[in-house]
């Protein structure tokens, strides 16, 4: 599955003109964000915690500013 995603991304950059390359890159943001959330959920699950169990202060102390 990963290989197919890499090939599709490479083809998207090859078939579009250079001036549209930023739009292709911007289109990848939702997939990258979903992957990041998936990793965080699995990490929290392995630690025996959930999103609700972590307060926003933990993120703020580590330099991540998340709004409610």
matplotlib code that plots the C-alpha trace (Angstrom):
import matplotlib.pyplot as plt

x = [0.0, 2.8, 4.5, 1.3, 1.1, 4.7, 4.1, 0.9, 2.6, 5.5, 3.2, 1.2, 4.4, 5.5, 2.2, 1.5, 3.3, 5.9, 3.7, 1.1, 3.5, 2.6, -1.0, 0.0, 2.1, -0.8, -3.1, -0.9, -1.5, -4.7, -3.2, -0.1, -2.2, -4.4, -1.2, 0.0, -3.2, -3.2, 0.3, -0.7, -3.8, -1.8, 0.9, -1.6, -3.4, -0.1, 0.5, -3.0, -4.2, -6.7, -7.0, -9.4, -6.9, -4.3, -4.8, -3.9, -1.3, 0.9, 1.0, 1.7, 4.6, 6.2, 5.8, 2.7, -0.1, -3.4, -6.6, -9.9]
y = [0.0, 2.4, 1.7, 2.5, 5.8, 6.6, 5.8, 7.9, 10.8, 10.6, 10.4, 13.4, 15.5, 14.2, 14.9, 18.3, 21.4, 22.9, 25.9, 23.5, 21.5, 23.5, 22.5, 18.8, 19.1, 20.9, 18.1, 15.7, 17.5, 15.7, 12.3, 13.3, 14.7, 11.6, 9.4, 11.6, 11.2, 7.5, 7.2, 9.3, 7.2, 4.0, 5.4, 6.6, 3.2, 1.4, 3.7, 2.9, 6.4, 8.2, 11.7, 12.7, 11.6, 14.0, 17.6, 20.5, 21.6, 18.6, 19.8, 23.4, 22.4, 20.6, 23.5, 22.3, 24.9, 23.3, 25.3, 24.0]
z = [0.0, 0.8, -2.5, -4.4, -2.5, -3.4, -7.1, -7.2, -5.6, -8.0, -11.0, -9.7, -9.7, -13.1, -14.9, -13.6, -14.7, -12.4, -11.4, -10.0, -7.9, -4.7, -5.2, -5.4, -2.2, -0.4, -1.4, 0.6, 3.9, 4.9, 4.4, 6.4, 9.1, 9.3, 9.5, 12.4, 14.3, 13.7, 15.1, 18.2, 18.8, 18.6, 20.9, 23.4, 23.3, 23.9, 26.9, 28.2, 27.8, 25.6, 24.1, 26.9, 29.6, 28.5, 29.5, 27.2, 29.8, 28.9, 25.3, 26.3, 28.6, 25.7, 23.3, 21.4, 21.5, 20.9, 21.1, 22.4]

ax = plt.figure().add_subplot(projection="3d")
ax.plot(x, y, z, "-o")
ax.set_aspect("equal")
plt.show()
